[in-house]
């Protein structure tokens, strides 16, 4: 090829990529605008429902129904935006270790698997929407297809964006490689189909063991790894219609209590934007910041307090790290030590209400969310004490010569400034426990309260950050909810196969009875938390294990708190824990430096988890 021809070919390729990029951004923008507006509408509808019911004693019978209908649209539009921004949760540690050209081939293959899944469910989503035409909502008297069409719309838009991304980024040779791998895998499944049928439920190991593991380790988004494995299993091993996958996804994403997830995400971003988190940190710093290790204690305490507002660990770390880490470094703390403490304190705070994980547990198991909110406070306090002990031991040589002890006047003003933020903590818990609002509605009370306090008292409400905040809420919520949807479908497939009964028999035969089952559960959920993250692990396995715990006489709240504590250990423990890498990214610290420093803190949390397991009272206090 001569030079002019090569230049022309390169120009043509560049123009094609530019066209694909413009189309992708256009689809994303058309999705982002209504999605962000939906976030605001959900807040308005739910807050109006609380106001009319509790304040005016005139309940709006249609408010919850309308919020549920809009919620599914918010989930699916958010999943589309997350696809555009690369925001779907995935494990990239293993794939990042591979060198070129295999790295790009694996990335192309994982993207192709996302497309295969979306193609396979596109027609079933259409069938599901048509089936829902026969159902009318009770309050608004609207066809339920208006709600369920969100899955069809979201699937089609995600498919379009995924295809455009693949066309922009993938090399032709990598595309052929991916196509070959997918065709070979399908051919092998078809060839060995009789053998797979003969081994009965051992074939679950092929689809949900090897299949999910290979997809997750290869960097495929966790949601799509679950979904593709489930669809392929049902296609090859059952006669079930594929629309059952969509109906299970619909069920997994439509539980009303889950609407609190995007709203608490929004609340977490609000407290960071408006400075409520900063005033809490300042109060703690004025009290103990001048001691050796004082800022470490402030970090642990601030994570405990802020977790009680936002419910999102990523939001917690992002709110606290920029305030404390620079000063801690100035005092001589190693960057790795800072991230070790930040990660472990985030893991400690996973059971502090209104934790998104606790809300998910209550949704999939039926355990009272109010009881979970109350039961998670003391276990987190035990973990916080354990971290403080380790921080004290590791801070004995800290240089605090430049630290100035706050005066009584400064402490008083710091306390006065933090009163609105402290009242938010009290308001959230009081509203749920007293029955004024549900766990879903209380988030809107917190949002409205935070906005009013920021404007009237703190007079700090940067309008230019509102739209990015709404878009971030949309994308993060979509990434979480699509995992819940596909994980619900996967859990249903496992249950229908009889796996749950087999698992129950195996677990019941474990030596040690009550104590042995708790010990095994801690180990299992720590591993699952590191591989699958917290929410998908809970959605898949909690419904299977809770009945066993009940048969062994283990209190439901106690087991739920233990499960979440164990999962958080895995979620923030390297080398696989995604939460650990989030902390590294927020603190801008090389993971290799933090990996050496985190182990004493995680060991302290493991000891705390064992203490909580041994003392069930800690999860059911009487206050």
Secondary structure, 3 states (H helix, E strand, C coil): CCHHHHHHHHHHHHHHHHHHHHHHHHHHHHHHHHHHHHHHHHHHHHHHHHHHHHHCCCCCCCHHHHHHHHHHHHHHHHHHHHHHHCCCCCCCHHHHCCCCCHHHHHHHHHHHHHHHHHHHHHHHHHHHHHHHHHCECCCCCCECHHHHHHHHHHHHHHHHHHHHHHHHHCCHHHHHHHHHHHHHHHHHHHHCHHHHHHCHHHHHHHHHHHHHHHHHHCCCCHHHHHHHHHHHHHHHHCCCCCHHHHHHHHHHHHCHHHHHHHHHHHHHHHHHHHCHHHHHHHHHHHHHCCCCCHHHHHHHHHHHHHHHHHCCHHHHHHHHHHHHHHHHHHCCCCHHHHHHHHHHHHHHHHHCCCCHHHHHHHHHHCCCHHHHHHHHHHHHHHHHHHHHHHHHHHCCCCCCCCCCCCCHHHHHHHHHHHHHHHHHHHHHHHHHHHCCCCHHHHHHHHHHHHHHHHHHHHCCCCHHHHHHHHHHHHHHHHHHHHHHHHHHHHHHHHHHCCHHHHHHHHHHCCCCHHHHHHHHHHHHHHHHHHHHCHHHHHHHHHHHHHHHHHHCCCCHHHHHHHHHHHHHHHHCCCCCCHHHHHHHHHHCCCHHHHHHHCHHHHHHHHHHHHHHHHCHHHHCCCC
